[in-house]
Structures are given as C-alpha cells and as structure tokens.
Amino acid sequence: MFKYVCKRILTSIITIFAVVTITFFLIRLMPGGPFDGEKITPEIKANLDAKYGLDKPLGEQYKMYMGNLAKGDMGESMLFPGRMVNDTIKYSFPASAKLGIVTVLVSLVIGVLLGILAALKEGRWPDKLCMFIATLGVTIPSFVIGTLLIYIFALKLNLLPATGFYGAEYYVMPVIALAGSSLAFITRLTRSRLTDVMKSDYIRTAKAKGLSGRTVIIKHALRNSLIPIITYLGPLVASILTGSFVVETIFAIPGIGNEFVLSVGNRDYTLLLGVTVFYCTLVIVCNLIVDILYGLVDPRIKLEG
C-alpha cells in the first residue's frame, strides 16, 4: 500500500506539472489580453505589461510563474490589483464546496435507491419509471434545468429565491440543477451492476441458505455493486466541489466556478491558471482516494498489482 501511494503521488505531481505547463501556453495563445478591453493609453498598458511581466519573453514568463507556484504563490489578479489568487480561491471555494457536498449526497442517495428499485423490479413499471427519470437527467442540460426552475419556482410561484446563497432555501434549485446528470448516471450504474450481481452463483447460494432478501441485497449484492459507483465518485466529487461554471453563474453563487467564468471572459491569466491548478490538484487527490477505497470495499483488489 505504501509503495503504491508513493508511486501515485509522484505520478500526480508529474501530471499537475504537465497540466500547468500546457494550460500556461494555451492561455497565451488565446486572442486578446487582460488589458486589451480597457480604455487606457498605450503608456499605461506598457506599464501594466511590465508590472505583470507580460513584456518579457514567453519562456521567461513561464519560468517566473513556475518558480512562484513552487512557493505556493499563484500571483495577483491582473484585472483586480491587490487581489491575490490564493485569497480568491480561499474565499470562493467554501461556497462551491457546500453546494457540492449537498449535491453529491443527494445524487448518491437518490441514485443508489432508484438503481436498487429498478434492478429489483427489472422489466416492470418501477424500472421503466426510474430509467425515464435517469434519461431526463442525462439528456436535459443543467443550465436548462436551472433556467426552468427559476422561471417556475422563483418567478411564477415565488416559492424560492432566484439568486444568492444565504440559507437552506437557496440550495434547493442549484442542487436539483447540478444533481440531474450525476444522479441519472449513478442510477444507471447501480441498476446495471446490481442486475448482473443478483444473477451470480454466490447470490443464489446466499438465498439457498435462507438469508432474508434484505440481507442478501445489502450485505452481499450491493457491496459488490459499489465498485463502478466509487470509480465515478472520484471525478464527480472533484468536479462538483470546484463548482459548476454554468449553474453558479445562473444562480449568482459566489463560488470558484463563477470566478473561473469571469477569469476566462476577462483574460485574467493568473486567476485562470490558479483555478486550473486548484481544479487539477483536487481531481487527482480525489482519484487517489478512490483507488485506495477500492481495497477497502473489495479486499480481492490488490493495489500493489
């Protein structure tokens, strides 16, 4: 286990380095710059370029950025002087994390329950109803769901607040919009895997021993059906915790996804790079945790192999 974790950490560092490098140069290839849209004189623009090192050769800019990043310094926002990228992530991530944790829990609990129901009632109307719900969640984009929810529950019925993030009632519509696709995918995964497992020989043996249906499902079938769900949870948690770019923008949630959208529109190189590095690191850490969980859920899986 220790050797495996060390190897994965080393691989993760190399991956983060590659992502930062590729992102750095791709951003510089984007048309326009952080100060092109500002109504400033050429002299002021030259001073700003000099302040942020944009007047230096690209290789030197990269060397400077990587040196600062190695010290944990992601730099200063180019559009908001005095606003450090580290602080922006520090203050915007909690909103995304709170929304993300609730969304993951809702997706996991409801998705697994619907998947179990569909598998146990295979071919009957509960199965068809669960698959219909799952199909809707996959086919309808989150921004469409979010817009419809605002129109119906905020504008027409006036039951929920349309924007903001100040209390429990503000979670309802963003969570529904965010959970749609992930809930649908977990439902399908659970149903597919559980249907196969229920036809296995060891399940027939457990039933032959006189075990109750609940014990067979929870203790034997469901546990062995969790592997693909755990695989999906790694990138899902990282993606949702770092914020849904579109959903956070629609509901005006001050999360990291909203900051990413603003940084792209403003060509804010340092903020865009900082959010990308943070997102990449979180994805890799979540995947590492998922790999370790494999061995805990199913002892037959050997991490060293």
N, C-alpha and C positions, 0 to 999 in steps of 0.2 A: 504493500500500500504506500509506504513512504517513498520508495523509488518511483512509483507511478506518479504520485503527486508532484514530486520534484521535476520529473520529466514534463508533466503538463504545465507547470509554472514556467519552465524555460521556454516551452513552445508558445505559451501565451505571451510572454514578453516579446518574442520574435514577431508574433502576429500583430501585436499592438504597434511595434516599430514599423512594420510594413504598411499597416493601415494609415498611420500618421504620415508616413512619407508619401504614399500615393495621394492621400487627401490634400496634403500641403501643395503638391504640384498641380493637382487637378483644379484646386481653387484658384490658383494663379492663372489658369487657362480660361477662367470664366470671363466673358466680356464685361468691360467696365471695371471700376474700382470703388473702394469705400468712399472716396471724396468726389467722384465724378458727378453725382447728382446734387452736390452742394453749390450754392451760388457764391463762390469765393473767387478771389483773384488768383492768377497763376502764381504769384509770390507766396500767398498763404498756402496754396496747395503744395508748393515745393517745400515749404517749412513743415507741413504735416507729413509729407512723404519722408522727410529727413528724420522727423521725430520717431516715426514707427519703423524706420529702416527700409522703406519701400524704394528708396533711391539707390540702394545697394544691389549688386548682382544677386540673382536668384539663389545661387549656391551659398552665398554668404548669409542671406536671409534665413535659409534652411538651417544652416549651422547655428545661427543665433537662437532660433526658435527651439531647436532640439536641446541646446545647452540649457536654456531656461526651463524647458519641460522636465529635464532630468533633475532639476532642483525643486520641482513641484510648482513652478510658476508658469501659468498659462497665459500670462500677459494682461494687457489692458485693452478694453474695448476701444476700437478705432472711432466709433461713432458717438460714444459717451465717455468723454475724458474723465479720468479718475475712477471709473467703474471697472474693477478688476474682474476677469473672467472667473477666477476661483470663487469670488463672492457671489457672482451671478448664479453659478451652479449651486452654491451652498444655500441660497435663499429661494431658488426656484424649484429645486429637486423635491423638497418635502411635499409640496402640493401635488406633484406628479406621483410621488410615492404613495401618498394617502389614497389618491384616486385609483392608482394601480393595484394596491393591495386589495381594496374592496372589489375591484373588477375581477382580479384573479380568483378570489374566493367565491364570488358569485358564479363565475364561469365554471370553476372546478366542481362545486357542489351541485349546481343545477345540471351541468353537462353530464356528470357521472350518474346522477339519478335518472335522467332521461335515457341515457345509454343503457343502464340496467333494465329499466322498464321496457325499452324497445327490444332488448335481447331476450328477455323472459317472455315477451308477448310477440315473438317473431311471426311476421305474416299477418297479424291481426290489427285491428284498428288502432290500438295504442302505439304499436310500432310505426304504423303509417303516419300517425299524428306527430310523433317525435321526429321522424325523418322529415316531415313537412316543415316543422319548426327549424330543424337544422339546415334545411335547404334555404329557407328565408334568411337565416343568419349569415350564410356564406354568400348568397347572391346579392343582397342589398348592402351597399357600401355604408360605412359608419357615418359619413357626412350626410347621406340621405336620411338615415335613421335619426340622426341628431336634429336635422332641419325639420323633419316631420314632428318630432317630439316637441320642439319649441313651438311650432305652429299650433299643435293641438292642445298641449297641456299648459303652455305659458300664455299664448296669445288668445286662443279661443276660450278655454276653460278657466284660465287664470288660477291654476292649481299649484304650479311650481314656478320658481324663479327661472328666467331665461338665461341669465348670465351671472357670473360671480362664483365665489367659493367660500362661503362664510358659515355654513351649517349643514346638518344632515340632509335637509331637503335639496341642497344644491348638488348632492351626489347622484340623485336618482336618474336624471336624464343622461348625464355623461356616462354613468356606469352602464346603462342599457345600451347606449350607442357603441361604447367600447367593447362590451362583452359579446356582442352579436356573433362575430365570426369565430372567436375563440370558443365560445360555448357550443356553437354548432360543430366545430372540429372535434372537441372533446367528446361530444355526444356520439359522433360517428366512430371515433376511435374506440370508445368504450363498448359500443354495440358490436362492432366488428370483432374485436378481440374476445369479448365475453361469449359471443356466439360460438366461436371456434373452441374456446376453452371448455364450454359446457358439453361439448361433444367428445371430450378427451376420455381416455380409459380411466384415469385416476379419479375423475368426477363420477363415472359410473360406479367405480369401486366404493367411493365415499357414500353414494346413495345406497348401494347394496348393504353397507354396514349399518344402515338405519339412521344415519345422521339427518337432522332436520334440513329442510330446504334453505333456511336462513343461514345455518352453519356452513353448508356446502358452498353457498354463494359468497359469503363474507370471508370465511377463513381459507377457502381453497381457490375458488374460481376468480374472485375479484382481485385477490393479491397478485395472482399471475397475469392479470389483465392490465395491471398498472404500469408495466414497463414502457409501452409506447406513449402513455399519457405523461409519464415522468420525462421522457425524451422531449416531448413537446413543451413541457412546462419551462424548461431552461430558457430558450429564446423568447417564449411568451412572457415570462416574468420580466426579463430584461427589457423587452420592447414596451410593455405597458408601464413599467416603473419609470422609464425615461420619458414617458408621455406620448400620447398620440398627437401628432402635429396638427392634424385637421380638427379633431374633437376639441382640443384645448383652445384652438383659435375660435371655433364656433361658439363655445360657451364662455369665452373670455376668462379662462382659468390661467392664473399666473404661474404656469409650470414650465419645465425645461423644454417641452415640445414647442410651446409658444415662443420661447426665446430662440429656438432653432429656426423657426419660420422667419422671425424678424431678422436674424443674422444673415440668412440667405438673401432676403429682399434688400438688405442694406449693404451687402457685400462686406460685412464685418468679418474680416479674415480671422482675427484672433478668437472671437466668440464662436464662430462656426467651427474652427479647429478644436477649441476647447470642449464644446459639446460633443463633437465627434469622438474625441479621445475618451471622454467620460462614458459615452454610449458603448463604444467598443470594449472598454475595460469591463463594464458591467455585464455585457453579453458573455464575455469569456469567463468571468467569475461564475456566473450562473450555470454555464455549461459544465464547468469543472465540478461544481456542487452536484449537478445532475449525474455525472459519471460516477461520483463517489456513492450517491444514493442507490445506483444500480445494485451494488454489492450488498446493501442493507435490505433492499426489497426482495432480491432473489440471490441467495447465497451461492447458487450454481454459477453465477457470473464471477469470473476471476479478473480483477482489474489488471493484475500483472500481465495477463495474456493479451 
